[in-house]
């Protein structure tokens, strides 16, 4: 079975990383494996994931990130320079 080419992530609260207040009850549309757009919760899709009780941060991959660092794989190198 082929994975859905277009699917929806139904979000209860969405933080977009701009510093604006979170958006509520929105949907992130994923198209061809990439974030396509953010739309109202009634957008149809081939498949969907319901995260309406969760907060979502699209594009944030590392759930254990220390944002005060530069993102280097070896923080010891950064601290020594």
C-alpha positions, 0 to 999 in steps of 0.5 A: 500500500502506498503512503498518502501523498497528502495528509492532514495533521489536525492541531489543537494549538500550533506554534509557528516559531514567529513569536506570534500567539499560537493558532488554535484548531488549525490543520497542517497539510503535508504534501509530498513529504513536506509542510504544504500549508496551514489551513482551517480544520475542515480541509479534506485530505487523503489521510489525517492524524488527529492531534487536537489535544496537543500543541504542535510545532511544525518543522521542529524535529529534535524534541530534545534540543537546547536552543541556546546552542548553535546546533553543532553536533558536538557542543564541546567543539563550540564551547572550546572555540 
